[in-house]
Amino acid sequence: MKFTEYLKTLFFLLLFLQFAPPMIKNIKKQYERLIVPKARVGLVEVKGILYKSERYNKYLNKFFKDPNIKAILIKMDCPGGASGTSQSVYNEILSLKKKYNKPVITLVENICASGGYYIACATDHIIAAPSSMIGSIGNAFQYLFQLKEFIENYKIKYKTLTAGKYKSTTDPFVDITPEQEAMLQDVLKDSYAQFTQDVSKNRKLSLKTKGEWAEGKLFTGSQALKIGLIDAVGSPFTAVQVIREKALIDEKEEILWVKPPKVTGLATLFGGTSEEDEGSMFSMFTHGLYAFLENKLVGKRIT
């Protein structure tokens, strides 16, 4: 055998050794549910400041539509963010729940505030640690830096041309007018009304008492339980028990947490990323192989 053929064989052997472990691991995970009874539960982590909804909505849709997933757990550690993003995820959860009738639980360890709570109130059950931070139901506009005097102190001239007397409202180098400030206050007022109405509807709280549970107030988990903002104080163990109850999962069944798998190594050369990429060659190959083997195995069991 020629030296080049040895190199070629060695290359394909190394390639196989690189792909074999994750491939075998993936197939093993897929077949565990056929061998050992396990209940699959989707896990979505909402962390940090909210500014984009695409990722959350993508996996919520995936988990709701997957008939093998019995419930969804949202692990919340969020201080809030853009109101449009939180409202988008909130509406997505309500729409998917209505269509697929699958329980969604929220678990809070540290903070579930503002936009984070907006998302949580769309779920069926909220569990939080007793000392966690809950609430901050309100709206704020935090982009009104006034820097006109600052640049004037440095002899800097600034001039802007606008069409429409409200167009320069958020320009930090131009003084805001009373009319512009009133417009922003109306926007905040309307956004706040939407927020409180949605919380009131989903948490069965009266808008007449929103001074007690809204107005931007922050509560501990224990305080939030007393006024109805959450359903229980507890831990991951509590969340598992609630999931079993709502999704009718037997105590003998082990819960298998399903979240986006990570693709590493040479798999990234074929279109993989740090998260699952359904369009990658590696992902399509392993899913196709699993589907083929499952059909063979299930077919044999039926006959």
N, C-alpha and C positions, 0 to 999 in steps of 0.2 A: 504493500500500500504506500502511495506517495505521501511525502511530508505534508503537502497541502490538504490531503484527505484526512490526515490525522488532526490537523488544525480545525478543519471543518467539523469533524466528529466531536472534538473537544468543545468547540463553540456551542454546538447544539446541546451537548451534555450540560454545560454550564447554564445555558438558557433554560433547559428543562428543570434543573435544580433550583433555579431562581423562581420559576413559576409554580413548581410542584407543591411546596408547602402552603401558600395561600389558596391554591386551587383545591387541595385536599381538605384544608380547613373549612373552606366555603361549602364544599359538598357535604362534609361531616355535619356542619351546622344545619344545613337544609334537611338532612335525613334524621337528625336527632328527634324532630317532632313526629316522625313516622315510627320511631323505635321506642322513645320514652315520651309519655304524655306531658306536653308542655303547652302552656297558654301564652300566646304571643301578645305583648303589649307594646305599643309604640311609645317612644320616649322623645319628646321635643324639649330642648333646653332654650329658654328665653333669658339671655344674659345681656347685661350692659344697657347702654342707651339705645332706644328704638329709633331707627332712621330708615330702615328698609324692611318691607314686608315679604319680599319674594321668597326668601329662604324658608321662613316659617310657613307661609301658605303652601309652598311646594310640598313639604313633608307632611303637613296636616292633610292635604289632599291624598297623598300617597298612602298614609296610614288609614284614613277613613275608607278609601276605596278597596283596600286589601281585605278580602273576606277572611283571611287567616288571623288578622289582628282583631282581638276582642275589645280592646279599650285603648285609650291614649292617656299618658301622663305628661303634664306640662310641668317641668321643673323651672320655677320662676325665681330669678334673682335680678330684678330690674327696677331701677329708680324712675323710669318713665322715658320720655323722648317726644318725638313728633306725634302730634295728635292724629294726623292722617294715617300714619303707619299703624298705630295701636287700633284705630277704628277699623282699618282694613282687615287686620287679623281677627278682631272681634266679630265682624260680619261674616268672615270666612268660616269661623267655628260654628256660628249659629246656622248658616246655610248648610254646612256639611252634616251637622247634627240632625237637622230636619230631614235630610235626604237619606242618611245612612243609619240613623238611630243607634249611635255608638257612644258609650259613656266617655266623658273627658274629665279628668281630675287634675287639679292644680296643687302642687306642693311647694311651699315657701319655706326656705331656711333662714334667709336674711332680710330681703326687702321685696315688696310687691306694691309699688307706689305709682300714682298717676297713670300713665299709659300702660304700665305693667298690670295695674289693677283693672284697667278697662278690659284688657284681654282676659284676665282671670274671671271676671264676673260673667263671662259668656259660658264658662264651664259648669259642670254639674255639681261639683263639690270642691271647696277650697279648704286646704289643710295648711296650717302655719305653725311654726315654732312659737312658743309663748312670748318670747322676747323679740320676735321679728318685727319689722316695720311694715305696717299695712295702711293703705288709704291714699292720702294726698290727692283727693278727688277735687280737681280744680284745673284751671288753665292759666298760663302765663306767657307773655310775649317778652322774650329776653334778648332782643337784638337792637335795642334803642340806645346805642352808645352815642353820646353827645361829645364830639371832638372839635367843634367849631372854635372854641376859645383856645384849645391846645395848639391848633395850626396857626391861629392868629398871633399867638405869643412868639412863634418862630418866623413871623413875617411871610407866611405862606398864603398865597391867594388861591381860593378855590371857587370855581363857578360851574354850575351844572345847568343844562337846558332840559326842560321837561315839557310835556304836553299833558295837561291835567293837573289840577291843584293838589291831588293826593299822591302823585307819582313819586315825589321825593320824601315820602313819609319815613322810610327806614334809612335814609341817607344820613350817616353819622356826622357829616360835615355841614349839615344844614339844620337849623333850629326847627323842631317840630311845631306845627301850628295847633291851636286849640281844636280846629275842625279835624285835622289829621288824627290827633289823639282820641277824639270822640269816635272816629271811624274804627280805630283799632279796638277801643273799648267795646264797641258794638259787636265786632267780630269775636272777641273773647267771650262776651256775654252769650252769644248764640252757641259757640262751641261748648261752653260750660253747661248750657241748658241741655244740649244733646247728651253730654257725658252723664249728668245727673239723672236724666230720664231713662237712659239705658241701664244705669246701676239700679235705679228704683224698680224697673220692670223685672230685671233678672234676679235681684236679691230680695224682692218683695218688701221694699222699704218705702215708706211714705215720703213724697216730695215735701209735704208739710213739715217734716222733721229733718230736712236736709241740713239744717244748721247744726245738727248733732253729728252727722256722719260724713258730710261733705265740707264745703268751704275751705278746701285745702288742708284740712286737719290730718295729722298723722297719728296712728295708734299702734300700740304693741299688739301682738297676736291675741293675747288674753283680753285686752280691751276691745279689739275688733270682734271677737266672738260674742261679747255681751251685747253689742249693738247690731249684730247681724251681718257684718261685712264678710265674715268667714263662717264655715260650718263646723270646724273642729280645730283644736290645737293638738299637735302631735308631731310625728316623725315619719320617715319612709315606711316604717312598719305599719303605721296608721293608714298611710296611702295604699299600701298593698291590701290591707283588709277591706278598705272601701272599694277598691277595684274588684276584688273577688266578689263582693256583695252585689255590686251594680252590673258586673259583666257575667255573673253566674258562673264563676270559676271555682271548681272544686278544690278543697284544701289539699288533696292528694296531687293536684297538678302543680308543677313548678312553673313559675312565671319566667318567660324568656323575654328580656328587654330588647326591643328592636330599634336600632338607631342607624343613621347613615354610616356604613363601614368605610374605613380609610384604605386607600390604595397607595402602596409604597413600592419602592424598588423599580425594576424594569417595567412594571405595569404602567408607570406614568408615561413611558415612551409611546404607549398605544392609546393615549387619550385620557388616561386616568388623572384624577386630581386628588387633593387632600380629602375630599368628600366623595361620596358615591357619584359616579358618572354613568347613568344608564346607557349612554351612547358609546362608551368606550369599547374597544375590541375585546379587552380582557373580561369586562363585565358581561358583555353579550355572550361570550364563549362559555363562561362558567354557568350563567343562567340557562343557556340552551342545553348544556350538558346535564344539568340538574333536571330540567323538564323532561328530557329524554329518558333518564334513568328512573325518574318517578313514575312515568307512564308505564315503563316495563315492570317495575315492582308492584305498583297498584294493580296493574292488569293481571299479574300472576296471582295476587291475593284474591281478587274477585272471582277468577275462574277456579 
